[in-house]
Amino acid sequence: MSHPVHHSKKYEEIKNLKLLASILIDLMGMLSYLIPGAAELFDAVWAPISAVLVYYMFGRKLSWASFTFLEELLPFTDVVPSATIAWYVYYQKMEKKTGQH
């Protein structure tokens, strides 16, 4: 998916949809806290799924996918909103590159 270099309505819609998707990805990752005894299995299944989603949403950057994957797998890190952080950094860099803020 290509992104316009200016803040068109379509650009803003995509940006907002990706923010919503990022928040949902992070919330799914936090669900493991609600599943006593099955948290490790849930995290093991969700980690690669969330990593692939983040990879495709944010310019196919392996660094963000890896960060999300590890955040989901490591214990006590599910509260870190890795997908939302990826969204923030992605759009900060994009808007800085295009001179838009």
Protein Blocks (a to p, Z undefined) as FASTA:
>chain_A
ZZdfbdcfklmmmmmmmmmmmmmmmmmmmmmmmmghjlmmmmmmmmmmmmmmmmmmnopa
aklmmmmmmmmmpghklmpcfklmmmmmmmmmmmmmnopZZ
